[in-house]
Every structure is written in C-alpha cells, then in structure tokens.
Amino acid sequence: MTNKETAIKTIQDMPDSVTWDDIEERIHFLAAIDKGLADVRAGRVIPQKDVKGSLERWLSKFLYCPFSSGI
C-alpha cells in the first residue's frame, strides 16, 4: 500500500467528527512507525543492553537513584 493509500484509508476509517488535529496526529504517528520499521530493516538499531547502559550512565549524572542498576 502506498503512503497516499494509507493516508486515505486512515482518514476514511476515522469518525465524521474527526478534527484536522486528529488527522494530522494520526498521519504523523503512522509515518513515525513506518520510519522506525525502515530503520529496523536497514539495521539502524541499538541493542537493548547498550541503551540500558547509556541510560544508567545518563541518569547517574542527573539523578540520585539507588535503583538505577535495576532499570
């Protein structure tokens, strides 16, 4: 399905009372998911253990959190 077809179907599936903001938010959400899936397919991902370690180091600089090693 093309992006245009996805957008049209998305709008058609929304209630008649939908606002422009609702439409914009939903289309933006779907585009972000599509971009994320494309990143995964292209191998542009970071392993969870690396993210966890980075987050723990970052949190330790800004917050005192005695449970930070349990993230």
Beta strands, then each sheet from edge to edge (+ up, - down):
end
